[in-house]
Amino acid sequence: MKYKAVFLDFYGTLVHEDDRVIEDITRKLSANSQLPSTPKEIAS
């Protein structure tokens, strides 16, 4: 398997890409929020 990148967090820990997880969470937060907000606004 060829890797495109290796992700390390602030502490140097090997981590995996979490874009899909973050997108799902921000969509759920946006849908359940009492304030008008988009997933992009929440992510920022």
Backbone torsions as a table, in degrees:
resi	resn	phi	psi	omega
1	MET	NA	131.1	178.4
2	LYS	-98.3	132.0	-178.8
3	TYR	-97.0	143.1	175.7
4	LYS	-85.0	-35.2	-176.6
5	ALA	-158.6	160.8	173.4
6	VAL	-121.2	126.3	-178.2
7	PHE	-101.3	130.8	174.6
8	LEU	-122.8	138.4	177.7
9	ASP	-83.9	-173.5	-177.2
10	PHE	-54.6	-34.1	-176.9
11	TYR	-91.1	0.5	-179.5
12	GLY	87.8	12.3	179.0
13	THR	-79.7	135.4	176.7
14	LEU	-67.9	127.1	-177.3
15	VAL	-129.7	165.5	177.1
16	HIS	-106.9	161.1	179.8
17	GLU	-65.8	133.4	-176.5
18	ASP	-120.3	19.7	-178.2
19	ASP	-55.9	-45.0	-178.3
20	ARG	-63.0	-40.7	179.9
21	VAL	-65.4	-46.0	-179.8
22	ILE	-63.0	-42.1	178.4
23	GLU	-60.2	-43.2	179.5
24	ASP	-63.9	-44.4	-179.5
25	ILE	-64.1	-45.9	-177.8
26	THR	-67.8	-32.7	174.6
27	ARG	-63.7	-44.3	179.8
28	LYS	-65.0	-42.5	178.4
29	LEU	-62.7	-43.2	179.2
30	SER	-62.3	-43.7	-178.1
31	ALA	-66.8	-30.5	-175.7
32	ASN	-102.2	1.6	-178.3
33	SER	-78.7	144.3	174.7
34	GLN	-81.7	-15.2	177.9
35	LEU	-100.7	142.0	177.8
36	PRO	-67.2	122.4	178.5
37	SER	-158.6	150.9	177.7
38	THR	-99.7	160.0	175.9
39	PRO	-57.4	-35.5	179.2
40	LYS	-64.3	-41.9	178.4
41	GLU	-63.5	-41.3	179.8
42	ILE	-65.3	-41.7	-179.2
43	ALA	-64.6	-30.4	-178.0
44	SER	-77.6	NA	NA
